Amino acid sequence: MEQTRSSYQRTYHLVQQSPLIHFQYYEHKAALRASEVKSKLDRFLTELLGGRDAVRENHLNWLGKFSRSNIAHTSVFSYDYKMQITANKPITRTTTTETGLYHLMDDTQKVQQIQGYFFENRPSGKTLFDKKISVIKSYKEALRYKEGLSLTITCFIPELLALIDEYLPAFFVLRGFGTRKAMGYGSFLIENTDVKAELIKLRNLGNHPFFYIETPAGNPLQQLMEIETIFRLLKGGINLASGDYFKGFIFRYFLEQGIGNEKAFAKQDENLLGSLYQNGEQRQKKTEEYRFIRAMLGLSSFYQHPAYREKIVLWDTNGEIEKFASPTRFKMAENYILLFPEPIPEELFDRTFTFRSEYGMAELKTPTKEQFDFMEFLRAFAADFNDKEGTKGGKTSLSSAKSSIFHRIKREDYIIREGTELE
């Protein structure tokens, strides 16, 4: 589709790379939200211009009226341009809410059919009525724009419009949108984007380190499945049908430092799950130190011990941190799977959390900064992932894994590289 240009307006054609999970999926013309895109683009522009102080000093007239009048109190600058995004028909959906409810009403259909593994549809409840209500409350559809989207920017500041025009392709390589954007959903590109060139442009800015995989040709669903698998290898691990497993790399990484994780801690501590382990040898400490490790890759308010289905509730002892999104942000761009690391907040390091089970409570700290350099951790994971013959905590290697989810991942040429290697 031809892009249009004038002295004050640009129209771009957006090509979708992965499904968009839209919070207003039920709207007939639901499209990528201009408000979400513009706010992220405004942050990117502030970065390009050298930060807030540089914008105040050199580009105050580029800001919108509200930002100019509240310059001392506005945390995020809004720039003086308009953005409009419209869907080029047709819009296709994963399924409809009515279809989901129909499956629940039909005893011959499995509930799993409407869960939409990648779309966060999670029917729950003991009765059919409860499950039906849960679908109504939590149902999400993923939208697909076969003809793409049209994005129009209107700006009467020529220098600002030129800056947007120059960096908009790199911005869409960098950012995803909608629900589960950190797992590759909601990825778009400006039509005819040279992805490699834009990645090099981002690298040269110096603020966006990344890792990448050049995947064989495939469809978006296949790439999304591989992102899901890679993240599980990184964090939680994977149980194999053979009875073996791949232990989450983060646990193996810390164990090499002599540091045990929160699961092992819970099994040892009599106030949590220790009383469930009657064998004294099982309760014997295997490490001198324990840390709340999984928090570094995303924090929720509870986790469940897989063997006993015991729910452990946890919270920041100081009551300041409730949740922490994973600092691993995946993105899809043509045949590239990209991983952009996000900074881990300083306050998350060496932080005390309280754990509570039905048996009691205990406290455990997160790793210190000295124990967890995020970039070094990801480099170590890349090396481990690229070793297709080595075992991952059990007896099985990636090359010998039988499941179809490893079909491409197990290949020798399916490797993770750091952005500094891109030429």
Secondary structure, DSSP 8 states (H G I E B T S, - for coil): ---EE-SSEEEEEEEE-S-EE-TTTTSTT----HHHHHHHHHHHHHHHTTSHHHHHHH-GGGB-HHHHHTTTT-SS--BS-EEEEEE-S-EEES--HHHHHHHHH-TTS-THHHH-TTTT-----SSHHHHHHHHHHH---EEEETT-EEEEEE-S-HHHHHHHHHHHHHHHHH---SBTTTBT-S-EEETT--HHHHHHHHHHHSS---EEEE--S--HHHHHHHHHHHHHHHTTEEE-TTS-EEE-HHHHHHHTTTEE-HHHHHHH-TTTTGGG---HHHHS--SSEE---GGGG-B-SEEEETTTTEEEEEEETTS----B--SEEEEEETTEEEEEE----GGGTT-EEEEEETTEEEEEE---TTT--HHHHHHHHHHHHH-SSSBSSSS-BGGG--SGGGTTTTSTT---EEGGG--
